Amino acid sequence: MINFSDVNVRMTKIGDLFLNDIGSIRTGRATPGLIENVVVTIYGGQKMRLIEIGSIQIPDVRTITFQPWDQVIIREIANGIAGANIGMTPVVDGNIIRLVLPMMTTEQRDDYIRLLGRKLEGARGMLRDARADFRKKMIDAKNAKTISEDEAKKDEVELQKITDLYMAKLEEMAKKKELEIRS
């Protein structure tokens, strides 16, 4: 018999990974996810993500501000953001770095929607792989005669229901993100 709580935990992790992954896709609106994982080199060679060295604010829909906790490295951070090629030019404004999102073109929106589709397909593949792993465990248990044929059939139906539920959740997240990109 399959432990369905393990199935749910693994598939929830895949959903969380997908949500985190699509958070970095531009939508035309400023979000912290656009820059929080940008890696900059500071203090003479140490690589750190922006989220680890300062705070990110969103003052309006097209502006991101970053305030480093150590003002000494503000120029290094601005140079690192510029070098990250994220489509925004950092402007040092006193003790903060200001980034303005340019308007997205129709082609860029289409490219981001295609990227979203590729990421969705990758997440679907991970869900299918998880289902296959648990299904293999179930078949091994059936062949070893630790579960009956009827239990195996029942477990397989339940496993498919759970997989379908998580596939629908992924689809819902992707539809929501696509609407954000198109608006």
Backbone as ProteinMPNN parsed JSONL, in Angstrom:
{"seq_chain_A": "MINFSDVNVRMTKIGDLFLNDIGSIRTGRATPGLIENVVVTIYGGQKMRLIEIGSIQIPDVRTITFQPWDQVIIREIANGIAGANIGMTPVVDGNIIRLVLPMMTTEQRDDYIRLLGRKLEGARGMLRDARADFRKKMIDAKNAKTISEDEAKKDEVELQKITDLYMAKLEEMAKKKELEIRS", "coords_chain_A": {"N_chain_A": [[0.846, -1.186, 0.0], [0.518, 2.195, -0.818], [1.991, 5.048, 0.687], [0.177, 7.734, 0.871], [0.547, 10.265, 1.88], [3.227, 10.796, 1.519], [3.251, 10.969, -1.255], [1.659, 13.25, -1.634], [3.279, 15.171, -0.33], [5.607, 15.161, -1.912], [4.564, 15.959, -4.418], [3.494, 18.427, -3.754], [5.831, 19.816, -3.197], [6.884, 19.929, -5.79], [4.975, 21.565, -6.991], [5.417, 23.928, -5.502], [8.035, 24.474, -6.268], [7.648, 24.992, -9.0], [6.012, 27.281, -8.815], [7.814, 29.073, -7.625], [9.707, 29.12, -9.642], [8.327, 30.275, -11.844], [7.938, 32.735, -10.817], [9.989, 34.431, -11.427], [9.553, 35.253, -13.987], [8.941, 37.95, -16.093], [6.172, 40.195, -15.888], [5.3, 42.642, -16.611], [4.628, 44.057, -14.475], [6.161, 45.259, -11.528], [7.875, 43.078, -9.394], [9.271, 41.624, -6.423], [10.475, 39.181, -6.987], [11.71, 39.427, -9.434], [14.286, 40.395, -9.076], [15.351, 39.317, -6.736], [16.899, 36.97, -6.704], [19.157, 37.602, -8.102], [22.591, 37.373, -8.511], [25.327, 38.963, -7.094], [28.71, 40.159, -7.048], [30.506, 40.945, -4.269], [32.454, 42.679, -1.742], [35.072, 42.108, -2.649], [34.993, 39.623, -4.138], [33.148, 37.826, -3.043], [30.219, 36.055, -3.67], [26.822, 36.843, -3.61], [23.237, 36.645, -3.202], [20.778, 39.149, -3.983], [18.659, 39.302, -2.16], [19.836, 38.524, 0.169], [21.435, 40.568, 0.996], [20.173, 42.979, 1.345], [17.158, 45.049, 1.328], [14.136, 44.8, -0.573], [11.881, 46.855, -2.22], [8.678, 47.785, -3.59], [7.717, 50.548, -4.895], [5.921, 51.517, -6.847], [3.948, 50.278, -9.677], [5.805, 49.854, -11.743], [8.352, 50.168, -10.755], [11.225, 49.19, -8.944], [12.861, 49.234, -5.876], [15.987, 48.939, -4.259], [17.561, 48.554, -1.23], [20.599, 48.382, 0.144], [21.945, 46.785, 3.071], [24.438, 47.435, 3.878], [25.89, 50.328, 3.151], [28.318, 50.854, 1.978], [28.884, 49.139, -0.111], [27.246, 49.806, -2.23], [27.77, 50.711, -4.873], [29.124, 48.493, -5.984], [27.06, 46.639, -5.931], [25.195, 47.854, -7.675], [26.69, 47.74, -10.065], [26.86, 44.971, -10.316], [24.147, 44.295, -10.685], [23.681, 45.586, -13.11], [25.395, 44.095, -14.709], [24.107, 41.659, -14.665], [22.251, 41.508, -16.639], [19.335, 41.806, -16.749], [17.474, 43.296, -17.991], [16.918, 45.757, -16.943], [18.101, 48.945, -15.962], [20.195, 49.839, -13.362], [19.928, 52.626, -11.134], [21.695, 54.608, -9.01], [20.467, 56.195, -6.259], [21.087, 58.179, -3.963], [21.0, 56.465, -1.025], [19.788, 54.224, -2.029], [19.056, 51.838, -4.641], [17.549, 52.279, -7.671], [15.328, 50.725, -9.913], [13.761, 50.728, -13.002], [11.122, 49.275, -14.699], [10.998, 48.665, -18.107], [8.42, 49.204, -20.598], [6.717, 46.332, -21.826], [7.04, 44.72, -24.993], [4.87, 43.353, -27.552], [6.053, 41.128, -28.698], [7.871, 40.402, -26.701], [6.099, 39.704, -24.654], [4.894, 37.455, -25.855], [7.156, 35.801, -26.015], [7.674, 35.412, -23.276], [5.372, 34.044, -22.567], [5.714, 31.706, -24.022], [8.005, 30.772, -22.709], [6.891, 30.34, -20.187], [5.206, 28.22, -20.866], [7.127, 26.247, -21.449], [8.291, 25.921, -18.925], [6.063, 25.022, -17.518], [5.619, 22.567, -18.797], [7.939, 21.244, -18.009], [7.474, 21.039, -15.237], [5.196, 19.437, -15.287], [6.341, 17.115, -16.273], [7.982, 16.454, -14.098], [5.993, 15.84, -12.227], [4.846, 13.608, -13.47], [7.055, 11.898, -13.362], [7.274, 11.566, -10.587], [4.85, 10.277, -10.08], [5.367, 7.93, -11.518], [7.495, 6.851, -10.033], [6.238, 6.245, -7.547], [4.319, 4.494, -8.5], [5.91, 2.42, -9.423], [6.952, 1.49, -6.998], [4.597, 0.494, -5.945], [3.958, -1.553, -7.772], [6.172, -3.209, -7.397], [5.673, -3.977, -4.752], [3.301, -5.356, -5.154], [4.191, -7.473, -6.789], [5.874, -8.697, -4.989], [4.076, -9.74, -3.371], [3.151, -8.371, -1.11], [1.045, -6.697, -1.101], [-2.37, -6.989, -2.165], [-3.878, -7.803, -5.377], [-6.233, -6.339, -5.751], [-5.903, -4.224, -3.919], [-3.733, -2.999, -5.119], [-4.823, -2.107, -7.544], [-6.722, -0.293, -6.537], [-5.026, 1.522, -5.238], [-3.611, 2.48, -7.443], [-5.592, 3.853, -8.862], [-6.191, 5.848, -6.982], [-3.686, 7.126, -6.854], [-3.564, 8.174, -9.432], [-5.696, 9.984, -9.3], [-4.704, 11.842, -7.44], [-2.466, 12.747, -8.846], [-3.737, 13.937, -11.069], [-5.075, 16.008, -9.745], [-2.916, 17.62, -8.86], [-1.817, 18.257, -11.336], [-3.87, 19.841, -12.343], [-3.673, 21.958, -10.542], [-1.168, 23.014, -11.262], [-1.787, 23.848, -13.872], [-3.651, 25.843, -13.275], [-2.043, 27.716, -11.898], [-0.342, 28.419, -14.007], [-2.15, 29.534, -15.849], [-2.992, 31.779, -14.429], [-0.575, 33.184, -14.247], [-0.125, 33.636, -16.956], [-2.213, 35.371, -17.569], [-1.358, 37.57, -16.067], [0.955, 38.209, -17.495], [-0.092, 38.927, -19.993], [-1.576, 41.194, -19.355]], "CA_chain_A": [[0.0, 0.0, 0.0], [1.295, 3.426, -0.957], [1.785, 6.101, 1.684], [-0.247, 8.868, 0.041], [1.054, 11.533, 2.411], [4.499, 11.006, 0.82], [2.898, 11.41, -2.609], [1.217, 14.65, -1.53], [4.428, 16.015, 0.026], [6.484, 15.298, -3.088], [3.889, 16.726, -5.468], [3.392, 19.809, -3.261], [7.154, 20.406, -3.414], [6.993, 20.209, -7.221], [4.143, 22.754, -7.218], [6.115, 25.083, -4.925], [9.186, 24.726, -7.131], [7.114, 25.618, -10.212], [5.578, 28.632, -8.464], [9.032, 29.86, -7.438], [10.344, 29.23, -10.946], [7.624, 31.231, -12.7], [7.952, 34.044, -10.165], [11.023, 35.281, -12.025], [9.14, 35.661, -15.333], [8.396, 39.314, -16.1], [4.759, 40.304, -16.235], [4.964, 44.04, -16.867], [4.497, 44.646, -13.14], [7.345, 45.043, -10.7], [7.751, 42.148, -8.274], [10.592, 41.34, -5.853], [11.023, 37.977, -7.603], [12.496, 39.753, -10.62], [15.689, 40.672, -8.76], [15.826, 38.783, -5.451], [17.887, 35.904, -6.884], [20.303, 38.085, -8.868], [23.827, 37.18, -7.753], [26.317, 40.027, -7.301], [29.998, 39.93, -6.402], [30.793, 42.064, -3.357], [33.553, 42.471, -0.78], [36.253, 41.548, -3.285], [34.899, 38.272, -4.675], [32.102, 37.001, -2.44], [28.974, 36.093, -4.451], [25.616, 36.764, -2.775], [21.984, 37.055, -3.836], [20.329, 40.453, -3.487], [17.777, 39.126, -1.004], [20.678, 38.272, 1.33], [22.266, 41.725, 1.349], [19.408, 44.214, 1.455], [15.7, 44.916, 1.256], [13.552, 45.131, -1.867], [10.556, 47.461, -2.119], [7.98, 48.076, -4.843], [6.97, 51.784, -4.645], [4.792, 51.58, -7.787], [3.839, 49.065, -10.492], [6.911, 49.668, -12.672], [9.61, 50.536, -10.115], [11.743, 48.378, -7.847], [13.983, 49.866, -5.182], [16.789, 48.016, -3.459], [18.359, 49.274, -0.245], [21.543, 47.461, 0.789], [22.132, 47.001, 4.504], [25.76, 48.049, 4.008], [25.94, 51.359, 2.111], [29.658, 50.901, 1.388], [28.947, 48.298, -1.312], [26.137, 50.148, -3.123], [28.267, 50.766, -6.265], [29.392, 47.119, -6.417], [25.761, 46.014, -6.162], [24.647, 48.443, -8.904], [27.448, 47.167, -11.18], [26.454, 43.567, -10.419], [22.8, 44.25, -11.268], [23.84, 45.956, -14.514], [26.038, 42.966, -15.371], [23.239, 40.484, -14.65], [21.477, 41.542, -17.877], [17.937, 41.484, -16.436], [16.598, 44.178, -18.754], [16.686, 46.999, -16.208], [19.334, 49.645, -15.644], [20.157, 50.357, -11.988], [20.304, 54.015, -10.915], [21.96, 54.839, -7.595], [19.759, 57.402, -5.85], [21.388, 58.319, -2.535], [21.347, 55.189, -0.399], [19.006, 53.138, -2.627], [19.219, 51.581, -6.078], [16.223, 52.322, -8.291], [15.232, 50.017, -11.188], [12.476, 50.981, -13.644], [10.803, 48.267, -15.705], [10.511, 49.23, -19.365], [7.182, 48.598, -21.09], [6.976, 45.118, -22.59], [6.478, 44.684, -26.339], [4.036, 42.176, -27.811], [6.952, 39.989, -28.918], [8.392, 39.979, -25.404], [5.009, 38.996, -23.962], [4.772, 36.132, -26.473], [8.323, 35.021, -25.597], [7.492, 35.025, -21.873], [4.314, 33.025, -22.518], [6.35, 30.45, -24.467], [8.864, 30.346, -21.6], [5.974, 29.796, -19.185], [4.782, 26.905, -21.364], [8.234, 25.293, -21.268], [8.424, 25.656, -17.486], [4.902, 24.204, -17.15], [5.849, 21.207, -19.282], [8.954, 20.663, -17.131], [6.829, 20.685, -13.971], [4.348, 18.273, -15.564], [7.246, 15.967, -16.365], [8.379, 16.077, -12.732], [4.839, 15.168, -11.606], [4.739, 12.269, -14.058], [8.147, 11.096, -12.807], [6.908, 11.223, -9.207], [3.808, 9.241, -10.17], [6.008, 6.686, -11.969], [8.255, 6.306, -8.895], [5.32, 5.629, -6.588], [3.672, 3.374, -9.171], [6.897, 1.338, -9.437], [6.964, 0.921, -5.641], [3.361, -0.267, -5.785], [4.072, -2.777, -8.573], [7.131, -4.062, -6.698], [4.986, -4.545, -3.59], [2.333, -6.341, -5.664], [4.951, -8.638, -7.241], [6.41, -9.347, -3.793], [2.874, -10.248, -2.68], [2.881, -7.687, 0.167], [-0.314, -6.154, -1.242], [-3.173, -7.8, -3.077], [-4.173, -7.238, -6.695], [-7.295, -5.338, -5.577], [-5.306, -3.048, -3.278], [-2.878, -2.358, -6.117], [-5.717, -1.375, -8.463], [-7.29, 0.831, -5.792], [-3.946, 2.495, -5.04], [-3.285, 3.095, -8.73], [-6.652, 4.831, -9.14], [-5.992, 6.968, -6.052], [-2.473, 7.827, -7.286], [-3.913, 8.952, -10.627], [-6.53, 11.113, -8.857], [-3.817, 12.834, -6.82], [-1.67, 13.332, -9.936], [-4.628, 14.823, -11.827], [-5.318, 17.179, -8.906], [-1.736, 18.483, -8.906], [-1.719, 18.771, -12.716], [-4.838, 20.937, -12.438], [-3.111, 23.09, -9.792], [-0.131, 23.606, -12.107], [-2.482, 24.547, -14.961], [-4.255, 27.05, -12.704], [-0.958, 28.674, -11.659], [0.145, 28.888, -15.308], [-3.174, 30.427, -16.419], [-2.932, 33.035, -13.679], [0.647, 33.878, -14.654], [-0.311, 34.074, -18.34], [-3.051, 36.582, -17.501], [-0.496, 38.668, -15.599], [1.865, 38.589, -18.583], [-0.861, 39.566, -21.057], [-2.17, 42.474, -18.946]], "C_chain_A": [[0.889, 1.246, 0.0], [0.967, 4.371, 0.194], [1.464, 7.387, 0.916], [0.176, 10.215, 0.609], [2.424, 11.838, 1.788], [4.267, 11.517, -0.598], [2.519, 12.889, -2.572], [2.381, 15.588, -1.222], [5.304, 16.243, -1.201], [5.829, 16.158, -4.164], [3.677, 18.183, -5.044], [4.727, 20.524, -3.456], [7.354, 20.768, -4.883], [6.176, 21.459, -7.565], [4.804, 24.012, -6.691], [7.319, 25.478, -5.775], [8.746, 25.443, -8.413], [6.697, 27.063, -9.939], [6.775, 29.559, -8.278], [9.714, 30.122, -8.782], [9.652, 30.272, -11.827], [7.564, 32.618, -12.082], [8.973, 34.989, -10.769], [10.674, 35.711, -13.451], [8.491, 37.034, -15.253], [6.944, 39.333, -16.53], [4.375, 41.722, -16.629], [4.757, 44.793, -15.569], [5.763, 44.324, -12.358], [7.016, 44.066, -9.571], [9.156, 41.891, -7.717], [11.268, 40.133, -6.506], [11.874, 38.255, -8.829], [13.974, 39.943, -10.301], [16.211, 39.937, -7.53], [16.881, 37.697, -5.597], [19.064, 36.308, -7.765], [21.543, 37.991, -7.982], [24.803, 38.294, -8.117], [27.59, 39.663, -6.536], [30.341, 41.159, -5.573], [31.959, 41.693, -2.46], [34.732, 41.741, -1.418], [36.156, 40.095, -3.684], [33.823, 37.389, -4.087], [30.809, 37.165, -3.234], [27.784, 35.907, -3.519], [24.408, 37.19, -3.591], [21.523, 38.369, -3.212], [19.475, 40.328, -2.227], [18.574, 38.936, 0.29], [21.43, 39.51, 1.808], [21.499, 43.032, 1.443], [17.919, 43.954, 1.358], [15.195, 45.445, -0.085], [12.167, 45.708, -1.622], [9.989, 47.708, -3.515], [7.152, 49.348, -4.617], [5.804, 52.008, -5.608], [4.883, 50.392, -8.744], [5.011, 48.825, -11.434], [8.276, 49.993, -12.07], [9.946, 49.572, -8.987], [12.866, 49.187, -7.206], [14.671, 48.818, -4.326], [17.649, 48.855, -2.522], [19.289, 48.287, 0.446], [21.7, 47.804, 2.267], [23.497, 47.638, 4.783], [25.928, 49.033, 2.854], [27.291, 51.425, 1.388], [29.696, 50.169, 0.039], [27.882, 48.647, -2.349], [26.571, 50.189, -4.587], [28.545, 49.366, -6.804], [28.085, 46.402, -6.755], [25.153, 46.531, -7.46], [25.364, 47.879, -10.131], [27.069, 45.702, -11.401], [25.081, 43.408, -11.043], [22.885, 44.574, -12.755], [24.444, 44.794, -15.31], [25.171, 41.719, -15.458], [22.337, 40.412, -15.875], [20.022, 41.121, -17.655], [16.96, 42.435, -17.122], [16.252, 45.468, -18.044], [18.039, 47.622, -15.892], [19.242, 50.2, -14.232], [20.631, 51.815, -11.934], [20.492, 54.199, -9.415], [21.373, 56.205, -7.242], [19.963, 57.57, -4.339], [21.802, 56.989, -1.956], [20.482, 54.028, -0.901], [19.371, 52.996, -4.104], [17.817, 51.478, -6.658], [16.291, 51.619, -9.653], [13.837, 50.26, -11.757], [12.274, 49.946, -14.741], [10.358, 48.964, -16.985], [9.205, 48.537, -19.773], [7.531, 47.375, -21.94], [6.325, 45.217, -23.966], [5.634, 43.415, -26.485], [4.915, 40.942, -28.012], [7.514, 39.476, -27.597], [7.33, 39.207, -24.627], [4.854, 37.579, -24.515], [5.945, 35.23, -26.069], [8.158, 34.538, -24.158], [6.397, 33.972, -21.728], [4.86, 31.68, -22.991], [7.26, 29.891, -23.373], [8.021, 29.715, -20.486], [5.514, 28.397, -19.593], [5.868, 25.854, -21.185], [8.406, 24.929, -19.796], [7.268, 24.779, -16.997], [5.117, 22.76, -17.587], [6.914, 20.497, -18.448], [8.358, 20.216, -15.804], [5.9, 19.485, -14.155], [5.191, 17.005, -15.634], [7.686, 15.494, -14.991], [7.231, 15.366, -12.017], [4.687, 13.752, -12.153], [5.839, 11.346, -13.528], [7.841, 10.659, -11.375], [5.85, 10.121, -9.205], [4.436, 7.904, -10.559], [6.81, 6.041, -10.839], [7.344, 5.592, -7.914], [4.607, 4.419, -7.207], [4.62, 2.165, -9.201], [6.97, 0.666, -8.06], [5.74, 0.033, -5.429], [3.443, -1.585, -6.556], [5.062, -3.748, -7.932], [6.487, -4.736, -5.488], [3.976, -5.61, -4.027], [3.052, -7.61, -6.1], [5.546, -9.404, -6.071], [5.288, -9.913, -2.921], [2.659, -9.625, -1.309], [1.555, -6.949, 0.117], [-1.056, -6.987, -2.273], [-3.389, -7.06, -4.399], [-5.218, -6.126, -6.58], [-6.762, -4.063, -4.93], [-4.453, -2.271, -4.278], [-3.722, -1.542, -7.091], [-6.284, -0.124, -7.792], [-6.249, 1.929, -5.588], [-3.596, 3.214, -6.343], [-4.324, 4.147, -9.11], [-6.48, 6.062, -8.256], [-4.773, 7.797, -6.444], [-2.769, 8.691, -8.508], [-4.774, 10.154, -10.259], [-5.669, 12.228, -8.267], [-2.979, 13.528, -7.899], [-2.507, 14.313, -10.746], [-4.909, 16.115, -11.06], [-4.136, 18.146, -8.98], [-1.489, 19.03, -10.313], [-2.662, 19.96, -12.89], [-4.331, 22.171, -11.685], [-2.03, 23.795, -10.6], [-0.763, 24.414, -13.24], [-3.066, 25.868, -14.469], [-3.19, 28.127, -12.454], [-0.472, 29.268, -12.981], [-0.86, 29.839, -15.954], [-3.136, 31.787, -15.742], [-1.713, 33.845, -14.103], [0.512, 34.399, -16.086], [-1.183, 35.335, -18.403], [-2.244, 37.788, -17.046], [0.426, 39.144, -16.72], [1.112, 39.357, -19.666], [-1.404, 40.941, -20.664], [-1.153, 43.59, -18.871]], "O_chain_A": [[1.879, 1.324, 0.728], [-0.184, 4.479, 0.618], [2.358, 8.043, 0.382], [0.164, 11.213, -0.111], [2.75, 13.002, 1.553], [4.992, 12.387, -1.082], [3.0, 13.681, -3.382], [2.464, 16.679, -1.787], [5.694, 17.373, -1.495], [6.493, 17.005, -4.761], [3.68, 19.077, -5.891], [4.759, 21.695, -3.834], [7.936, 21.809, -5.187], [6.626, 22.308, -8.333], [4.766, 25.054, -7.346], [7.59, 26.661, -5.978], [9.399, 26.388, -8.855], [6.988, 27.96, -10.73], [6.748, 30.706, -8.726], [10.232, 31.212, -9.024], [10.323, 31.067, -12.485], [7.18, 33.578, -12.751], [8.847, 36.207, -10.644], [11.432, 36.464, -14.063], [7.595, 37.256, -14.44], [6.535, 38.587, -17.419], [3.214, 41.97, -16.954], [4.715, 46.023, -15.557], [6.353, 43.256, -12.513], [6.006, 44.214, -8.882], [10.131, 41.937, -8.468], [12.495, 40.07, -6.572], [12.678, 37.412, -9.227], [14.828, 39.684, -11.149], [17.42, 39.934, -7.3], [17.691, 37.517, -4.688], [19.879, 35.464, -8.137], [21.545, 38.47, -6.848], [25.074, 38.538, -9.293], [27.553, 38.963, -5.525], [30.453, 42.268, -6.096], [32.395, 40.543, -2.425], [35.324, 40.857, -0.8], [37.15, 39.376, -3.583], [33.602, 36.288, -4.591], [30.351, 38.288, -3.45], [27.729, 34.954, -2.742], [24.515, 37.976, -4.532], [21.838, 38.665, -2.06], [19.566, 41.165, -1.329], [18.05, 39.161, 1.381], [22.0, 39.507, 2.898], [22.106, 44.09, 1.603], [17.47, 42.809, 1.312], [15.739, 46.394, -0.65], [11.367, 45.117, -0.897], [10.731, 47.824, -4.49], [6.001, 49.255, -4.191], [4.805, 52.621, -5.233], [5.804, 49.583, -8.632], [5.202, 47.697, -11.888], [9.261, 50.085, -12.803], [9.089, 49.188, -8.191], [13.713, 49.752, -7.898], [14.034, 47.936, -3.751], [18.373, 49.75, -2.958], [18.843, 47.455, 1.236], [21.599, 48.966, 2.661], [23.682, 48.3, 5.805], [26.09, 48.62, 1.706], [27.384, 51.994, 0.3], [30.46, 50.546, -0.85], [27.638, 47.858, -3.262], [25.822, 49.749, -5.46], [28.236, 49.079, -7.961], [28.007, 45.656, -7.731], [24.648, 45.746, -8.262], [24.718, 47.572, -11.134], [26.969, 45.248, -12.541], [24.862, 42.496, -11.84], [22.24, 43.917, -13.573], [24.048, 44.543, -16.448], [25.464, 40.816, -16.24], [21.722, 39.377, -16.13], [19.537, 40.189, -18.297], [15.757, 42.386, -16.864], [15.376, 46.204, -18.498], [19.003, 46.918, -15.592], [18.317, 50.952, -13.924], [21.598, 52.192, -12.595], [19.565, 53.975, -8.637], [21.724, 57.225, -7.834], [19.122, 57.157, -3.54], [22.832, 56.435, -2.338], [20.444, 52.969, -0.276], [19.916, 53.911, -4.722], [16.999, 50.685, -6.192], [17.194, 51.881, -10.448], [12.84, 50.026, -11.074], [13.134, 49.758, -15.601], [9.432, 49.775, -16.952], [8.927, 47.419, -19.341], [8.515, 47.381, -22.68], [5.212, 45.724, -24.104], [5.686, 42.52, -25.641], [4.575, 39.849, -27.56], [7.623, 38.268, -27.39], [7.624, 38.18, -24.016], [4.703, 36.621, -23.757], [5.756, 34.041, -25.811], [8.466, 33.386, -23.851], [6.485, 33.103, -20.861], [4.517, 30.636, -22.435], [7.284, 28.683, -23.137], [8.393, 28.689, -19.918], [5.441, 27.497, -18.757], [5.584, 24.713, -20.818], [8.639, 23.768, -19.462], [7.467, 23.898, -16.161], [4.83, 21.832, -16.831], [6.814, 19.294, -18.205], [8.692, 19.144, -15.299], [5.824, 18.616, -13.286], [4.801, 15.957, -15.119], [7.76, 14.292, -14.733], [7.457, 14.402, -11.285], [4.431, 12.812, -11.402], [5.599, 10.166, -13.275], [8.114, 9.52, -10.996], [5.936, 9.161, -8.439], [4.083, 6.864, -10.001], [6.807, 4.818, -10.7], [7.631, 4.472, -7.493], [4.327, 3.44, -6.516], [4.185, 1.026, -9.026], [7.041, -0.559, -7.96], [5.826, -1.034, -4.82], [3.037, -2.626, -6.04], [4.832, -4.957, -7.919], [6.721, -5.916, -5.228], [3.813, -6.633, -3.362], [2.583, -8.712, -5.815], [5.708, -10.623, -6.143], [5.539, -10.492, -1.864], [2.061, -10.25, -0.433], [0.993, -6.608, 1.158], [-0.447, -7.61, -3.143], [-3.12, -5.865, -4.518], [-5.101, -5.091, -7.237], [-7.12, -2.957, -5.335], [-4.452, -1.041, -4.283], [-3.37, -0.41, -7.423], [-6.324, 0.954, -8.386], [-6.544, 3.114, -5.744], [-3.319, 4.413, -6.342], [-3.975, 5.212, -9.62], [-6.608, 7.191, -8.729], [-4.811, 9.026, -6.379], [-2.278, 9.816, -8.607], [-4.61, 11.23, -10.835], [-5.878, 13.406, -8.556], [-2.805, 14.746, -7.869], [-2.039, 15.402, -11.076], [-4.973, 17.191, -11.655], [-4.328, 19.351, -9.144], [-1.001, 20.151, -10.462], [-2.3, 20.963, -13.506], [-4.535, 23.299, -12.135], [-1.974, 25.024, -10.628], [-0.329, 25.528, -13.533], [-2.988, 26.885, -15.157], [-3.402, 29.301, -12.759], [-0.221, 30.469, -13.071], [-0.466, 30.844, -16.544], [-3.237, 32.822, -16.401], [-1.808, 35.057, -14.296], [0.988, 35.492, -16.392], [-0.921, 36.245, -19.189], [-2.415, 38.892, -17.564], [0.65, 40.344, -16.876], [1.631, 40.337, -20.2], [-1.665, 41.77, -21.536], [-1.503, 44.723, -18.541]]}, "name": "protein", "num_of_chains": 1, "seq": "MINFSDVNVRMTKIGDLFLNDIGSIRTGRATPGLIENVVVTIYGGQKMRLIEIGSIQIPDVRTITFQPWDQVIIREIANGIAGANIGMTPVVDGNIIRLVLPMMTTEQRDDYIRLLGRKLEGARGMLRDARADFRKKMIDAKNAKTISEDEAKKDEVELQKITDLYMAKLEEMAKKKELEIRS"}
